[in-house]
């Protein structure tokens, strides 16, 4: 082996060791690369729709089976604490095993990097009064502690999954955001028919969609 080849091989080995150590140090400190959604609330109104695509297996399942870019949906709500998200979601309780109730949380938490890698805001083509009335329906269900529907049963209005909550909220105003689209969900334990986020995003009632910017960052 020539000296040049030896030097090249040694340099390559050193680089690989540095890369490995860097990865190890990041991992040991819990530092990982994530996408961060840049939240723009300047033009929001009550009742606007908040879409996000998550990082988990469930999100990939929803986008693969249902199509579209987003796996979850909420409604925007402004109160004394700022802009909030009203939604139905499983597995985001403070303690493992707690009951999944409908949630009202800050938009910042809704788009946390460990929950969202991309997002969009959409507006339903309806009056402000209709948007407010639809939002009130969702807020009332959350305040009454309705549970998340793990069977994804659209015919059962005693519990809600994410798109069902939005669908039923606007249906009180005569607006079918799914345009009567329904799908059988290929998952054990589910019943009836399902509405995907893509069904709502492509609705004839959607006035406009604004895609939120995302950036890559190191999460310490």
Secondary structure, DSSP 4 states (H G I P E B T S, - for coil): --HHHHHHHHHHHHHHHHHHHHHHHHHHTT-EEEEEE----TT--TT-EEEEE-SSHHHHHHHHHH-SS-SEEEEEEEETTEEEEEE--SS--SSTT---B-EEEEHHHHT-TTT-SEEEEEEESS-HHHHHHHHHHHHHHHHTTPEE-TT--TT-TTEE-HHHHHHHHHHTTT--TTTT--EE--STT--SEE--HHHHHT-TTEEEEEEEPEEEEEE-
